[in-house]
Amino acid sequence: MINQRNAVILAITLTALTSNGVSPANATTPSAGKSCAKAGTSAIANSMKFTCVNSGKKLIWNTGTKVSPAQSNSPSRTTPATSTASAPTQSTAPMKTELKAPIPIALPVTQTGAVTFANGATEFAKIPETAWNNVQSAVAANESVKVPITLHIGPNTNTTEDLMTPAINREFKMFNGFMLPPSYTAVTYSAADEPWAEKKWIEIGTKAKFQNDPAHYINHMHDTCNIENNVAKECYGGYTTTIPGSDAAYVFYGVQNGNYWSASSNNLGPMTQVAHELTHTIQFAQFIKVPVHAGDNTKSDTAHRGYPCWFAEGQANAIGIPLFITSLPAFLNARDDSITRGVGNRSTSLTDYSAASFTKFLTGQKLSNGPENAGCYNPSNGDYQLGYSVGYAAAEALVAIGGPQSTMALVARTADGDTWEQAFEKVYGISWSEGATALGKILAAEYAIKPLRN
C-alpha cells in the first residue's frame, strides 16, 4: 500500500529521473533478464551496474557487475554503455551475504543466450565462439582489481613479464567479486633454468617464513619437467601449490625450450598455461575462509573434496585459453588442439563416444577424501588426463550457457558446504542429473565431428 507521503516521494523520484534523461521504462529498477528500452544504456541499482543488451529479438538487462559504493549512491543511474556484447543473464535472487565465498552474480543463471542445456546438442557448433565471447564480455564489463603480482623469470627462459602480466590482470578483473588470493607469485623457468628455479623457490619460502621447509615443494617443480639423472631435459607444465598457513598463491611455470612463450611465437597454445594455473589459484581462493578439512594438508586438498577432476582441469582450460588468447581465430586453433587431445595408453572409463558414455564419465568420478584417498585426483589416471580435453569441452559448454562467472560460482558454492549436485542446481537451476545428461549429448555431438587423438 502506498500512503500519500510515499506517493509524493515516488512522484518526485520519477520526475528527477526523467529530468536526467532516463525514460520511464528505464526508470524501473533494473535487474538481470528484465526488459529494457535502449541497447547500449546502463543503469546502477543495488550496487550493480547493468547494461541493456540484445538477446535474440529482445532488449534485456545483462548480468551486471559490482560497483563501488560511491558509484551506487542513487537508486538508478543510466549512462552510455562501453560494450553492448550480449552475455548470459541471471535471475534476481538476492545474494547470501553470509557465504564464506562471495558470489557476485545472482543465481540461478538464466538461459537466454545462443546456447542452452536444451539446445546445446543441436547448437554445439556455436559453443566455442559463444564461450570465447562470454569471456571477453565478462572481462570488459568488470572493474579492475589490484592483486600484487611477482614474477620470477629464469635468466635463460625465453619469456617476459610484459607477456605474462596482462593475462593475469585480465583474469583477476573477470573474477572481481569472488574471493581472490591476496598476492600471486610465480617462478618461471626453462630446463636450463630449473636449478636456478629451485634456489629461487628456497629464497622465496625462507623470506615468506613458510610453515614447511620450502625444499618440501621442489618435487612439484620437478613434476613440470622431464627429469633424467636429476637433470631437467625439457620443462612444459605448470603446478599450483597452496602453503599451509598462507592464503597467497604460488605457481611453478615450466617453459618449453625455444620460443613457445615469446612474442615471436605463432603457437599461443602453450602460453595459455599462464591463465590455466591462475584459474587453479582462484579455485583454491574460494576456500580461504574455509578451515582445512580434518586429515587434509592444504586448502587445495579440501577444495578437491568439492568438485570432480574433469571440472578442475576443464574449467582451467575453459577459462585460461579464451582469456589468454584475445584473437578468435587463434583461440579456435588452440581450442581444437586441446579438446581433441587423447591420453595415450592410459585406460579411461570413456568406453565410446555415445551420450551415455560421456554422461557416465562426468558423473562417475570419485572426489578426493584426503591425501591418502585422492579419488580421481591422480595425474597418472587416464580419467584425470581427460579433464584437459573432454573436461574442457564440458566446462566450455557451461561457460557458453551461463558465462565464465557461473563456473566459479560452482566452486564457491562447494566452498560454502554444498555438494557438487547441490551447487550445480543452485547455479544453473536444473538438477545435476539433468545437466549431466544434457552435457553428455553435447559432448557426443562434438566428438562425432572431432574425435580424440590417440
ABEGO torsion letter per residue (X at the ends): XBBAAAAAAAAAAAAAAAAAGBBAAAABBBBBGBBBABBGBBBBBGGBBBBBBBBEABBBBBAEBBBBAAAAABABBBBBBABABBBBBBBABBBBAABABBBABBOBBBBABABBAAAAAAAAAAAAAAAAAAAAAAAAABBBBBBBBBBBBBAABBBBAAAAAAAAAAAAAAABGBBBBABBBBBBBBAAAAAAAAAAAAAAAAAAGBABBAAAAAAAAAAABBBBGGBBABBABBBBBBBBGBABBBBBBBBBBEAAABAABABAAAAAAAAAAAAAAAAAAAAAABBBBBGBABAAAAAAAABBAAAAAAAAAAAAAAAABABAAAAAAAAAAAAABBAEABBBABABABAAAAAAAAAABBBBAEAABAEABBAABAAAAAAAAAAAAAAAAAAAAAEAAAAAAAAAAAAAGBBAAAAAAAAAGBBAAAAAAAAAAAAAAAAAABBBBX
